[in-house]
């Protein structure tokens, strides 16, 4: 039996495995496909393993999308992974651990309510804006490409993103456009796709509506790296002088800021445990 925890951040849900004291099966992509199945498995947008560090961090996170493809980074997932590590006593009391990911080290500042971990603020790294860093087959810095009649700003947040800025994203056929953009040949590692539009401000915060097509998982309620990429795209387009915003996702809100061009993007949001269980490996 393999013990797991089902968790979500703004509805972006994953099956998490604590690998400190468990042996993992050899075929983790197959496990990801099995547990992610919403009819025959646990159900989720993918599988995340959190375990001992390899080098400089307090823990190491790996993640697989629902189709079994391994991804470099997950913004909602890393908040939940850090909460799980804290809840299971793996961090030796460290409330701002460094988590190793395939996109590099990420600092996660855990947030508490009455000593219970309820979320996290994550230093998501500097956006990768050169075409080869995203990567995308285009020229220059923070390149624009056109796919399916949409202008897309390409941003790397450890994983590749294509952000559309439109007047109203609610009317867009995201389930049709998303896979076309994700698999466009200009994106050699495919792309996560964010469809975004401006909403009225709230409590002094700009609000950006975001709908997400996630590489390897399809329509999702939220995408943390996507929210960061979306905010960067709006700043680069000259449409967000505040350099911070509430990103309104289908599953909830994230607060994201990019204080300066040379700064890291900062993302803050919830981390929620849904239930625990055992998978008959």
C-alpha positions as CSV (number, residue, x, y, z in Angstrom):
1,X,0.0,0.0,0.0
2,X,1.2,3.5,-0.8
3,X,-0.1,6.2,1.6
4,X,-1.1,9.5,-0.1
5,X,-2.7,12.8,0.7
6,X,-5.2,14.6,-1.6
7,X,-4.6,18.4,-1.5
8,X,-5.5,21.4,-3.5
9,X,-4.6,25.1,-4.0
10,X,-7.5,27.1,-5.4
11,X,-9.0,23.8,-6.7
12,X,-5.8,22.8,-8.6
13,X,-5.7,19.3,-7.0
14,X,-3.0,16.7,-6.8
15,X,-2.3,13.4,-5.2
16,X,0.7,13.9,-2.9
17,X,3.1,11.2,-1.6
18,X,5.4,11.7,1.4
19,X,8.6,9.9,0.2
20,X,10.6,10.2,3.4
21,X,9.6,6.8,4.7
22,X,8.0,5.1,1.8
23,X,9.4,3.2,-1.2
24,X,8.1,4.5,-4.5
25,X,7.2,2.3,-7.5
26,X,9.5,2.4,-10.5
27,X,7.0,3.7,-13.0
28,X,5.9,7.0,-11.6
29,X,4.4,8.3,-14.9
30,X,2.1,5.2,-14.9
31,X,1.2,5.9,-11.2
32,X,0.4,9.5,-12.1
33,X,-2.0,8.5,-14.8
34,X,-3.7,5.9,-12.6
35,X,-4.2,8.1,-9.5
36,X,-5.2,11.2,-11.5
37,X,-8.1,9.4,-13.2
38,X,-11.2,11.0,-11.8
39,X,-13.4,8.0,-12.5
40,X,-11.1,5.0,-11.7
41,X,-8.5,6.6,-9.5
42,X,-8.2,9.2,-6.7
43,X,-8.8,12.0,-9.1
44,X,-6.5,15.1,-9.6
45,X,-4.5,17.2,-12.0
46,X,-1.5,15.1,-11.4
47,X,0.9,13.4,-8.9
48,X,3.4,15.2,-6.6
49,X,6.2,13.5,-4.6
50,X,7.8,15.4,-1.7
51,X,10.8,13.8,-0.1
52,X,14.3,14.3,1.2
53,X,16.5,16.9,-0.5
54,X,19.4,16.0,-2.8
55,X,21.4,19.1,-2.1
56,X,20.8,22.5,-0.6
57,X,17.1,22.4,0.3
58,X,15.0,21.1,3.1
59,X,12.9,18.9,0.7
60,X,12.7,18.0,-2.9
61,X,9.5,18.1,-5.0
62,X,8.8,16.3,-8.3
63,X,5.5,16.4,-10.2
64,X,3.8,14.6,-13.0
65,X,0.8,15.9,-15.0
66,X,-2.3,13.8,-15.3
67,X,-1.1,12.4,-18.6
68,X,2.1,11.1,-17.0
69,X,4.4,13.8,-18.3
70,X,6.9,15.2,-15.8
71,X,6.8,19.0,-15.3
72,X,9.4,21.3,-14.0
73,X,7.4,23.3,-11.5
74,X,3.9,23.8,-10.0
75,X,3.0,26.9,-8.1
76,X,-0.1,25.6,-6.3
77,X,1.6,22.2,-5.8
78,X,4.7,23.6,-4.1
79,X,2.5,25.4,-1.5
80,X,0.7,22.1,-0.7
81,X,3.9,20.1,-0.8
82,X,5.5,22.4,1.8
83,X,2.4,22.3,4.0
84,X,2.4,18.5,3.8
85,X,6.1,18.4,4.8
86,X,5.4,20.7,7.7
87,X,2.3,18.8,8.9
88,X,4.3,15.5,8.8
89,X,7.2,17.0,10.8
90,X,9.7,16.8,8.0
91,X,11.0,20.4,8.1
92,X,12.5,20.4,11.7
93,X,10.5,23.6,12.5
94,X,11.7,25.5,9.5
95,X,8.8,27.8,8.5
96,X,10.5,29.2,5.3
97,X,12.0,26.1,3.7
98,X,13.9,25.8,0.5
99,X,12.3,23.3,-1.8
100,X,14.3,21.7,-4.6
101,X,12.4,21.5,-7.9
102,X,13.3,20.8,-11.5
103,X,13.1,24.5,-12.1
104,X,15.6,25.3,-9.3
105,X,15.4,26.1,-5.6
106,X,12.2,27.9,-4.4
107,X,11.8,29.6,-1.0
108,X,8.4,28.9,0.5
109,X,7.2,31.0,3.4
110,X,4.5,29.1,5.2
111,X,1.4,31.0,6.5
112,X,-0.3,30.1,9.7
113,X,-3.7,30.6,11.4
114,X,-3.6,29.7,15.1
115,X,-0.4,27.6,14.5
116,X,-2.1,25.6,11.7
117,X,-0.5,25.9,8.3
118,X,-3.1,27.3,5.9
119,X,-1.1,28.5,2.9
120,X,2.2,29.9,1.7
121,X,4.0,32.7,0.0
122,X,6.4,31.5,-2.6
123,X,9.4,33.2,-4.2
124,X,8.8,31.8,-7.7
125,X,12.1,33.0,-9.3
126,X,12.8,35.5,-12.0
127,X,10.7,35.1,-15.1
128,X,12.6,33.6,-18.0
129,X,12.0,35.9,-21.0
130,X,14.5,35.0,-23.6
131,X,12.9,32.9,-26.3
132,X,15.3,30.0,-25.8
133,X,14.6,30.1,-22.0
134,X,10.8,29.8,-22.4
135,X,11.4,27.9,-24.7
136,X,9.6,29.0,-27.9
137,X,10.7,29.1,-31.5
138,X,10.6,32.9,-31.9
139,X,13.0,35.7,-31.7
140,X,14.0,38.1,-28.9
141,X,13.0,38.9,-25.4
142,X,9.5,38.1,-24.1
143,X,8.4,37.2,-27.6
144,X,4.9,37.6,-29.0
145,X,3.6,34.8,-31.2
146,X,0.2,34.4,-32.9
147,X,-1.7,31.1,-32.7
148,X,-5.3,30.5,-33.5
149,X,-5.8,34.2,-34.1
150,X,-4.6,35.1,-30.6
151,X,-1.5,37.2,-29.7
152,X,0.4,35.4,-27.0
153,X,3.1,36.7,-24.8
154,X,5.6,33.9,-24.0
155,X,7.0,33.7,-20.5
156,X,9.0,31.0,-18.7
157,X,8.4,30.4,-15.0
158,X,10.5,27.3,-14.9
159,X,7.9,25.9,-17.3
160,X,6.7,27.4,-20.6
161,X,3.6,29.7,-20.7
162,X,1.7,31.5,-23.4
163,X,-0.5,34.3,-22.2
164,X,-3.4,35.9,-24.1
165,X,-4.6,39.3,-23.0
166,X,-8.2,39.8,-24.2
167,X,-11.2,42.0,-23.4
168,X,-13.3,39.1,-22.2
169,X,-11.9,35.6,-21.6
170,X,-15.3,34.2,-20.5
171,X,-16.5,33.8,-24.1
172,X,-13.4,32.1,-25.4
173,X,-13.6,28.4,-26.3
174,X,-10.8,27.5,-24.0
175,X,-11.3,23.8,-24.4
176,X,-10.8,24.2,-28.2
177,X,-8.0,26.8,-28.2
178,X,-6.0,25.4,-25.3
179,X,-4.8,22.2,-26.9
180,X,-4.1,23.9,-30.2
181,X,-1.8,26.4,-28.5
182,X,-0.3,23.8,-26.1
183,X,0.9,21.6,-29.0
184,X,1.8,24.3,-31.5
185,X,5.1,23.3,-33.0
186,X,6.7,26.6,-31.9
187,X,6.6,25.3,-28.3
188,X,9.1,22.4,-28.3
189,X,8.1,21.4,-24.7
190,X,4.5,22.3,-25.3
191,X,3.0,25.2,-23.3
192,X,0.6,26.1,-20.5
193,X,-1.9,28.6,-21.8
194,X,-3.5,31.4,-19.8
195,X,-6.5,33.4,-21.1
196,X,-6.7,36.7,-19.2
197,X,-8.8,39.8,-18.9
198,X,-9.0,42.8,-16.5
199,X,-11.8,43.1,-13.9
200,X,-12.6,46.0,-11.6
201,X,-10.2,46.7,-8.8
202,X,-10.9,45.4,-5.3
203,X,-9.6,47.0,-2.1
204,X,-6.9,48.8,-4.0
205,X,-5.8,45.7,-5.8
206,X,-6.0,45.3,-9.6
207,X,-7.9,42.1,-10.5
208,X,-7.1,39.9,-13.5
209,X,-9.4,37.1,-14.5
210,X,-7.6,34.0,-15.7
211,X,-8.7,30.8,-17.3
212,X,-6.2,28.0,-17.7
213,X,-5.4,25.2,-20.1
214,X,-2.6,23.3,-18.4
215,X,0.0,21.3,-20.4
216,X,-0.6,17.6,-19.8
217,X,-3.7,18.1,-17.7
218,X,-6.2,20.2,-19.7
219,X,-8.7,22.6,-18.2
220,X,-7.8,23.3,-14.6
221,X,-9.3,25.4,-11.8
222,X,-6.0,27.1,-11.2
223,X,-2.4,27.3,-12.2
224,X,0.1,29.1,-9.9
225,X,3.0,29.4,-12.4
226,X,0.4,30.5,-14.9
227,X,-0.8,33.3,-12.6
228,X,2.8,34.4,-12.3
229,X,3.3,34.3,-16.0
230,X,0.0,36.2,-16.6
231,X,1.0,39.0,-14.2
232,X,4.4,39.3,-15.9
233,X,2.8,39.5,-19.3
234,X,0.4,42.3,-18.2
235,X,3.4,44.2,-16.7
236,X,5.4,43.8,-19.9
237,X,2.4,44.9,-22.0
238,X,2.4,48.2,-20.0
239,X,-1.1,47.5,-18.7
240,X,-0.3,46.9,-15.0
241,X,1.9,49.7,-13.6
242,X,1.2,48.5,-10.0
243,X,3.2,45.3,-10.8
244,X,0.9,43.4,-8.5
245,X,-2.6,41.9,-8.8
246,X,-5.2,39.5,-7.6
247,X,-5.4,36.7,-10.1
248,X,-9.0,35.4,-10.1
249,X,-8.9,31.8,-11.2
250,X,-11.8,29.4,-11.5
251,X,-11.0,27.8,-8.2
252,X,-10.1,30.9,-6.1
253,X,-7.7,33.9,-5.9
254,X,-3.9,34.2,-5.8
255,X,-2.0,37.4,-5.0
256,X,1.0,37.9,-7.2
257,X,3.6,40.6,-7.4
258,X,6.7,41.3,-9.6
259,X,8.3,44.2,-7.7
260,X,11.0,45.0,-10.4
261,X,12.4,43.6,-13.6
262,X,15.3,42.0,-11.8
263,X,13.2,40.7,-8.9
264,X,11.6,37.3,-8.3
265,X,7.9,36.9,-8.8
266,X,6.0,36.4,-5.4
267,X,2.9,34.4,-5.2
268,X,0.6,33.9,-2.2
269,X,-2.3,31.5,-1.8
270,X,-4.0,28.7,0.2
271,X,-2.9,25.1,0.7
272,X,-5.7,22.7,1.7
273,X,-5.7,19.1,2.7
274,X,-8.8,17.2,1.5
275,X,-8.3,13.6,2.7
276,X,-5.7,10.9,3.2
277,X,-5.8,7.3,1.9
278,X,-3.9,4.3,0.7
279,X,-3.3,3.3,-2.9
280,X,-3.1,-0.4,-3.6
281,X,0.2,-0.2,-5.5
